[in-house]
Amino acid sequence: MTPANEAELAEMVAGAQTALRIQGGGTRAIGAPSDATVLSTSALSGVTLYEPGALTIVAGAGTPIAEIEATLAAEGQRLAFEPMDHRGLLGTNGIPTIGGAVAANVSGPRRIQAGACRDSLLGVRFVDGAGRVLKNGGRVMKNVTGYDLVKLMGGSWGTLGVLSEVSLKVQAVSEAVGCVLLHGLDDHQAVKAMSAALGSPYDVSGAAHAPVGVDGTPVTMIRIEGLEASVAYRAEKLTALLADFGAEVVVERDAEKVSAGWSWVRDVALFQGGTGDVWRLSVKPTDGPGVVVAIKQSQPEAQVLYDWGGGLIWVQVSEGSDVRAAVGQGHATLIRAAEATRARVPVFHPESAALANLSAGLRKKFDPRGILNPGLMG
């Protein structure tokens, strides 16, 4: 099922007699295997409004992210939330779409500075489980009363409605970029260094640590963006600040090399082509190294990559493993696994009873028949 427009989308949802699996570009094979009928939004494509002066773009949910990025780049602008491309990690084909990024709240390394995908979301149009066309928000940031459906749809994974159009705020591309690299830190030292950088006044836009970097040794990455003189000044100040950690500190100013390094982090290239299961952990940064130690007690060969200053940890473990017992107060999401594992292990972290009741109530309100991605979020 591939509706050509929003009206057809509403008709198809309203007339559906079976469960629907909502799909954008088909790049995120996440969740339990499903035999539900695929409903693709790929034909709901195209930029319908772009106002560079207002830093606003409106596009159909099926619009390829590459098309949006090209449109923005022509005006020296970009998506602030730096969306990840899951294809390399998951071994999928297809084309990443803006609706898919919004539905999954896909947010890259710049989240620590610019916020998540949903923080860039200004407005949405979508079809709920009853086939009703709903809209919320607009083309400017403003306070709202009642349900903030814009934020609610961001990260709902198609369980509350099928997106047909999204409106986003964008930002200017930085004039210059730099990356302060610290070589040889262990996980605990790296988290402390990233926390120091993020707590400084030097406006860090990325903070990541790879215990095993491209060259096989530990590397901690601190990104800064902005005007040329400002980047040079902040790089110097951060170098002095981080010198106390005893690591070799190098400043990389080549824009192409810096971009390639952060794409490596964003798309979790370290685990691409691997065979183990991949988990995405959300934890308090200071808890991260301890969580990894706990995981390695039963999974000594586990590999990790820290992003968001240590608040996001990607973990690759042996097939069929469940790492949730080691996470403590954090959250663990199963991103890559064999079908048998995905059929047995829930994708998302179990909710508390109160939150589960709230989630169920929202789904009943927006999808009374329970046909939109049933079972995906628990």
Secondary structure per residue as TSV (DSSP state, phi and psi in degrees):
chain	resnum	aa	ss	phi	psi
A	1	M	-	360.0	117.4
A	2	T	-	-135.2	87.7
A	3	P	-	-64.5	143.7
A	4	A	S	-85.3	-19.1
A	5	N	S	-154.7	177.3
A	6	E	H	-65.4	-36.5
A	7	A	H	-63.1	-43.4
A	8	E	H	-65.2	-37.7
A	9	L	H	-59.1	-46.6
A	10	A	H	-62.0	-41.0
A	11	E	H	-64.1	-43.1
A	12	M	H	-65.5	-42.4
A	13	V	H	-66.6	-44.8
A	14	A	H	-62.3	-34.4
A	15	G	H	-92.6	-0.5
A	16	A	-	-64.2	133.4
A	17	Q	-	-105.4	-7.7
A	18	T	S	-133.6	172.8
A	19	A	-	-63.6	149.6
A	20	L	E	-117.8	137.0
A	21	R	E	-102.8	111.9
A	22	I	E	-81.7	131.0
A	23	Q	E	-138.9	136.3
A	24	G	S	-94.6	-96.3
A	25	G	S	-94.5	-2.5
A	26	G	S	73.7	29.2
A	27	T	-	-97.2	-10.8
A	28	R	-	-116.3	89.1
A	29	A	-	-82.9	69.9
A	30	I	-	-113.6	138.7
A	31	G	S	109.0	175.1
A	32	A	S	-64.0	144.0
A	33	P	-	-56.2	141.4
A	34	S	-	-138.2	142.3
A	35	D	-	-104.7	17.6
A	36	A	S	-66.5	155.7
A	37	T	E	-68.2	129.0
A	38	V	E	-77.5	128.8
A	39	L	E	-115.1	109.8
A	40	S	E	-99.0	136.3
A	41	T	-	-99.2	12.9
A	42	S	T	-60.6	-27.1
A	43	A	T	-82.2	-11.1
A	44	L	S	-85.1	65.1
A	45	S	-	-119.5	149.7
A	46	G	S	126.3	143.1
A	47	V	E	-79.7	120.0
A	48	T	E	-97.3	-19.6
A	49	L	E	-157.2	134.1
A	50	Y	E	-142.7	118.9
A	51	E	E	-121.3	90.5
A	52	P	G	-55.2	-38.7
A	53	G	G	-65.2	-29.6
A	54	A	G	-95.1	0.5
A	55	L	T	54.3	45.9
A	56	T	E	-134.5	137.9
A	57	I	E	-136.6	141.7
A	58	V	E	-124.3	132.1
A	59	A	E	-149.2	154.3
A	60	G	E	-63.5	150.9
A	61	A	T	-61.4	-28.9
A	62	G	T	-86.4	5.3
A	63	T	-	-66.7	127.0
A	64	P	B	-59.4	138.5
A	65	I	H	-60.0	-35.5
A	66	A	H	-60.7	-37.2
A	67	E	H	-67.1	-41.5
A	68	I	H	-66.1	-43.4
A	69	E	H	-63.4	-37.6
A	70	A	H	-66.9	-41.2
A	71	T	H	-61.8	-43.7
A	72	L	H	-68.6	-42.0
A	73	A	H	-60.7	-32.2
A	74	A	T	-63.1	-21.5
A	75	E	T	-110.5	13.9
A	76	G	T	70.1	32.9
A	77	Q	E	-127.9	172.1
A	78	R	E	-157.4	166.6
A	79	L	-	-76.0	126.2
A	80	A	T	-66.7	-30.9
A	81	F	T	-87.3	1.6
A	82	E	-	51.8	61.8
A	83	P	-	-63.6	138.5
A	84	M	-	-71.9	147.1
A	85	D	-	-102.6	111.9
A	86	H	-	-80.6	-8.2
A	87	R	H	-60.6	-43.1
A	88	G	H	-64.9	-41.2
A	89	L	H	-69.9	-41.0
A	90	L	H	-94.7	-8.2
A	91	G	T	67.7	33.7
A	92	T	-	-103.8	165.9
A	93	N	-	-105.3	-146.8
A	94	G	S	81.3	-176.5
A	95	I	-	-129.4	122.7
A	96	P	-	-60.7	132.6
A	97	T	B	-115.1	159.0
A	98	I	H	-68.5	-33.8
A	99	G	H	-65.0	-39.3
A	100	G	H	-64.9	-40.3
A	101	A	H	-63.2	-41.2
A	102	V	H	-68.7	-45.7
A	103	A	H	-59.8	-35.1
A	104	A	T	-97.3	0.7
A	105	N	T	51.4	48.3
A	106	V	-	-72.3	118.6
A	107	S	-	-134.7	129.2
A	108	G	-	-93.9	-161.9
A	109	P	T	-57.5	-28.6
A	110	R	T	-74.3	-0.9
A	111	R	H	-55.8	-34.6
A	112	I	H	-64.4	-19.0
A	113	Q	H	-110.3	-46.0
A	114	A	H	-100.4	-7.2
A	115	G	-	91.9	176.7
A	116	A	-	-81.5	174.5
A	117	C	G	-53.2	-45.8
A	118	R	G	-63.2	-21.5
A	119	D	G	-75.7	-17.2
A	120	S	G	-94.2	-4.8
A	121	L	E	-82.3	122.9
A	122	L	E	-99.2	-36.6
A	123	G	E	-159.5	158.2
A	124	V	E	-141.2	152.4
A	125	R	E	-123.2	136.4
A	126	F	E	-155.3	164.6
A	127	V	E	-110.9	124.0
A	128	D	-	-82.4	-178.4
A	129	G	T	-67.9	-12.0
A	130	A	T	-95.0	-1.0
A	131	G	S	88.0	12.8
A	132	R	-	-87.4	138.1
A	133	V	E	-87.3	121.7
A	134	L	E	-121.9	152.6
A	135	K	E	-140.6	152.8
A	136	N	E	-155.0	148.3
A	137	G	E	80.9	-164.6
A	138	G	-	-161.2	-133.1
A	139	R	S	-120.8	9.4
A	140	V	S	-137.0	156.6
A	141	M	-	-75.7	132.7
A	142	K	-	-157.8	161.4
A	143	N	-	-74.7	151.7
A	144	V	-	-131.5	160.1
A	145	T	-	-118.6	158.5
A	146	G	S	74.8	-154.5
A	147	Y	-	-67.5	130.1
A	148	D	-	-91.1	82.7
A	149	L	H	-65.4	-25.7
A	150	V	H	-59.8	-53.1
A	151	K	H	-69.0	-32.5
A	152	L	H	-65.1	-38.2
A	153	M	H	-72.2	-29.3
A	154	G	T	-70.2	109.1
A	155	G	T	94.3	8.9
A	156	S	-	-86.8	-6.3
A	157	W	T	56.1	35.5
A	158	G	T	71.1	16.3
A	159	T	S	-92.3	-12.7
A	160	L	S	-109.2	-20.6
A	161	G	-	179.2	164.2
A	162	V	E	-103.1	114.0
A	163	L	E	-63.9	137.2
A	164	S	E	-115.5	-27.6
A	165	E	E	-154.1	145.1
A	166	V	E	-131.9	148.9
A	167	S	E	-120.4	130.6
A	168	L	E	-131.7	145.8
A	169	K	E	-87.8	147.8
A	170	V	-	-125.4	178.8
A	171	Q	E	-139.4	161.8
A	172	A	E	-72.9	145.0
A	173	V	-	-69.7	136.9
A	174	S	-	-67.0	145.6
A	175	E	S	-65.5	-37.4
A	176	A	E	-143.0	161.6
A	177	V	E	-144.0	150.3
A	178	G	E	-146.3	160.9
A	179	C	E	-140.0	122.2
A	180	V	E	-89.5	121.3
A	181	L	E	-110.5	129.5
A	182	L	E	-113.8	124.2
A	183	H	E	-105.4	131.8
A	184	G	S	97.5	6.0
A	185	L	-	-78.0	145.4
A	186	D	-	-81.1	176.0
A	187	D	H	-60.7	-44.4
A	188	H	H	-63.4	-44.8
A	189	Q	H	-64.0	-39.7
A	190	A	H	-63.6	-43.6
A	191	V	H	-63.8	-39.9
A	192	K	H	-63.6	-41.0
A	193	A	H	-65.4	-43.9
A	194	M	H	-63.8	-39.4
A	195	S	H	-64.2	-39.4
A	196	A	H	-63.5	-42.4
A	197	A	H	-65.8	-43.7
A	198	L	H	-69.1	-28.2
A	199	G	T	-84.9	-3.1
A	200	S	S	-83.9	169.6
A	201	P	S	-85.5	17.3
A	202	Y	S	-97.9	15.2
A	203	D	-	52.6	64.0
A	204	V	E	-74.6	136.3
A	205	S	E	-111.7	5.5
A	206	G	E	-168.9	136.8
A	207	A	E	-146.4	110.3
A	208	A	E	-138.1	158.7
A	209	H	E	-142.4	129.2
A	210	A	E	-116.4	111.0
A	211	P	S	-58.6	-27.4
A	212	V	S	-127.7	99.8
A	213	G	-	-82.1	-168.7
A	214	V	T	-59.1	-36.1
A	215	D	T	-91.5	7.1
A	216	G	S	89.5	-0.5
A	217	T	S	-116.8	161.9
A	218	P	-	-66.6	138.4
A	219	V	E	-141.4	135.7
A	220	T	E	-114.0	131.4
A	221	M	E	-118.9	127.1
A	222	I	E	-122.7	114.9
A	223	R	E	-99.8	142.3
A	224	I	E	-133.5	140.9
A	225	E	E	-135.9	155.0
A	226	G	E	148.0	-152.5
A	227	L	S	-69.6	150.8
A	228	E	H	-53.4	-51.2
A	229	A	H	-64.6	-36.9
A	230	S	H	-67.7	-42.2
A	231	V	H	-63.3	-43.4
A	232	A	H	-60.9	-43.8
A	233	Y	H	-64.6	-46.9
A	234	R	H	-68.6	-34.2
A	235	A	H	-62.3	-41.0
A	236	E	H	-64.8	-44.4
A	237	K	H	-66.6	-41.3
A	238	L	H	-67.4	-36.8
A	239	T	H	-59.2	-42.9
A	240	A	H	-67.3	-41.6
A	241	L	H	-62.9	-41.3
A	242	L	H	-88.7	-6.0
A	243	A	G	-63.1	-25.2
A	244	D	G	-66.6	-14.5
A	245	F	G	-84.3	-2.6
A	246	G	-	77.5	10.2
A	247	A	S	-94.6	162.1
A	248	E	E	-71.6	124.2
A	249	V	E	-111.6	125.9
A	250	V	E	-128.9	139.7
A	251	V	E	-106.3	122.7
A	252	E	E	-101.8	123.4
A	253	R	-	-115.3	-1.9
A	254	D	-	-73.6	116.0
A	255	A	H	-60.0	-39.2
A	256	E	H	-67.3	-41.0
A	257	K	H	-67.3	-40.8
A	258	V	H	-63.8	-43.7
A	259	S	H	-61.5	-42.9
A	260	A	H	-64.5	-39.5
A	261	G	H	-63.9	-40.8
A	262	W	H	-79.1	-24.5
A	263	S	H	-67.0	-36.5
A	264	W	H	-60.7	-41.8
A	265	V	H	-70.5	-49.9
A	266	R	H	-55.9	-44.7
A	267	D	T	-94.9	9.6
A	268	V	T	49.9	51.7
A	269	A	G	-62.7	-23.3
A	270	L	G	-57.1	-33.0
A	271	F	G	-103.8	3.3
A	272	Q	T	-69.1	135.6
A	273	G	T	83.1	-1.7
A	274	G	-	-78.9	173.3
A	275	T	-	-113.5	-11.2
A	276	G	S	-79.0	170.0
A	277	D	E	-75.5	148.5
A	278	V	E	-121.5	126.7
A	279	W	E	-113.8	147.8
A	280	R	E	-114.8	113.5
A	281	L	E	-105.9	135.1
A	282	S	E	-113.6	114.2
A	283	V	-	-139.0	167.6
A	284	K	-	-68.8	128.6
A	285	P	G	-49.3	-41.5
A	286	T	G	-67.6	-18.9
A	287	D	G	-85.0	-18.1
A	288	G	H	-54.0	-54.4
A	289	P	H	-58.3	-37.0
A	290	G	H	-66.3	-38.1
A	291	V	H	-62.0	-43.0
A	292	V	H	-64.1	-41.4
A	293	V	H	-59.1	-43.5
A	294	A	H	-63.4	-40.2
A	295	I	H	-64.9	-41.3
A	296	K	H	-72.2	-12.4
A	297	Q	H	-64.2	-35.2
A	298	S	H	-105.8	-15.3
A	299	Q	-	-130.0	70.7
A	300	P	T	-60.5	-21.9
A	301	E	T	-93.2	6.6
A	302	A	-	-59.0	141.0
A	303	Q	E	-112.7	148.0
A	304	V	E	-137.1	159.1
A	305	L	E	-143.3	124.3
A	306	Y	E	-97.7	135.3
A	307	D	E	-131.9	178.3
A	308	W	G	52.1	41.1
A	309	G	G	69.0	14.6
A	310	G	G	105.5	-5.9
A	311	G	T	-78.0	-18.3
A	312	L	E	-120.0	125.2
A	313	I	E	-125.8	123.8
A	314	W	E	-93.6	130.9
A	315	V	E	-129.4	129.9
A	316	Q	E	-109.6	123.2
A	317	V	E	-128.5	176.6
A	318	S	-	-67.0	156.4
A	319	E	T	-61.3	139.4
A	320	G	T	83.7	6.4
A	321	S	-	-87.1	148.1
A	322	D	-	-121.5	116.2
A	323	V	-	-96.7	2.9
A	324	R	G	-61.9	-30.0
A	325	A	G	-62.7	-24.0
A	326	A	G	-90.2	-8.2
A	327	V	T	-79.9	-24.8
A	328	G	T	67.8	-121.3
A	329	Q	T	-82.9	0.3
A	330	G	S	-88.4	-165.1
A	331	H	E	-129.9	144.8
A	332	A	E	-127.5	130.5
A	333	T	E	-120.4	128.7
A	334	L	E	-81.8	116.3
A	335	I	E	-100.2	-44.4
A	336	R	E	-132.4	128.8
A	337	A	-	-167.2	163.4
A	338	A	-	-66.8	160.5
A	339	E	H	-57.4	-40.0
A	340	A	H	-61.7	-39.9
A	341	T	H	-69.3	-42.3
A	342	R	H	-67.8	-24.3
A	343	A	H	-77.7	-24.1
A	344	R	H	-99.1	-36.1
A	345	V	S	-106.1	125.2
A	346	P	-	-60.4	144.3
A	347	V	S	-65.9	-49.8
A	348	F	S	-99.0	155.1
A	349	H	-	-62.5	138.2
A	350	P	-	-57.6	137.0
A	351	E	-	-86.8	155.3
A	352	S	-	-65.7	162.7
A	353	A	H	-59.2	-42.5
A	354	A	H	-65.1	-44.6
A	355	L	H	-68.5	-37.3
A	356	A	H	-63.2	-39.4
A	357	N	H	-65.3	-40.5
A	358	L	H	-64.4	-44.5
A	359	S	H	-61.8	-44.0
A	360	A	H	-63.4	-38.3
A	361	G	H	-64.5	-40.7
A	362	L	H	-65.1	-42.9
A	363	R	H	-64.7	-37.6
A	364	K	H	-65.6	-34.7
A	365	K	H	-70.3	-44.7
A	366	F	H	-91.7	-21.4
A	367	D	-	-138.0	70.2
A	368	P	T	-60.0	-26.7
A	369	R	T	-89.1	-8.8
A	370	G	-	65.1	42.9
A	371	I	-	-104.7	-10.1
A	372	L	B	-94.1	110.2
A	373	N	S	45.0	50.9
A	374	P	T	-61.2	137.0
A	375	G	T	82.4	-7.6
A	376	L	S	-66.6	-43.3
A	377	M	-	-103.7	13.0
A	378	G	-	97.8	360.0
